[in-house]
């Protein structure tokens, strides 16, 4: 049975609404977008006003409330009002990240920073500690862990795999559909397959997860859509995607929440293998230190290389090669052979040669 992270608390209403929005039907989603756009104004509207402004019905508004775990419109209105009050007391939470074509760099930076902070905050609010701990336990004791992700999610899969390998665990990232399936068919009880999919409907992730589950492996889903097919996994971790826009497609908008989930999960796994993790990280650091030091020394000889031949090559011939012949061989010739002509005139020999 899948472990869910959704609850009916009103404290995190807006984060839960953002998480649910992509998987809601068109009507409730329209009401949800109106609430997210301006919670303070939405809290003042009646149920008929909400329905009229979104082109829906009273029943649709109630469906949204129940999707959020609330009893009805009255609870929804109270929760929205509370969320609006908390937003008013906070900093630049309402800054939109919808970057316009002509936004100056300072505005782009501010909008993206606000959106990244919101994505992390929403993801943290939606993570169930018990679910995260259960996944960490499974990975810490697993025979091996396979992390599957396609496209941009593949980058996140590689990140988790590399982190687990760094602390001595057997982990492998698969980022191609056929590879994911051929890997899944050899998984057994005691293995873990983590599937990462923003939409929760990527076949190249869903099919290998189903195959792994059928063979007894533990399956974990990291997704932005709790109502998608991937939520059938044994454990579900929700990574809230940031707002998509023309200049910020889903692949970019989803990465921040995903990486936060991965970092939180890895930290819990490292806690469970604290001694081994500490030793493995120290060993890998020690092994890599000379390589980093060597890299820092390389620029020295490289920059000194051009003058070196000018100093060594001319000096070499002057000090080594000429000195050797002058002191060793030529010296003997200069002392013996040249002295013979000095002591014995060369007129005879020169006269004899002709």
Buried (B, 14 or more C-beta within 10 A) or exposed (E): EBBEBBEEEBEBBBBBBBBBBBBBEEBBBBBBEBBBEBBBBBBEBEBEBBBEBBEBBBEBBBBBBBBBBBEEBEBBBBBBBBBBEEBEEEEEBBBEBBBEEEBEEEEBEBBBEBBBBBBBBBBBBBBBEEBBBBBBBBBBEBEBBBBBBBBBBBBBBBBBBEBBBBBBBEBBBBBEBEBBBEBBEEBEEEBBBBBBBBBBBBEBBBBBBBBBBEBEBBBBBBBBBBBBBBBBBBBBBBBBBBBBBEBBEBBBBBBBBBBBBBBBBBEBBBEBBEEBBEEBBEEBEEEEEEEEEEEEEEEEEEEEEEEEEEEEEEEEEEEEEEEEEEEEEBEEEEEEEEEEEEEEEEEEEEEEEE
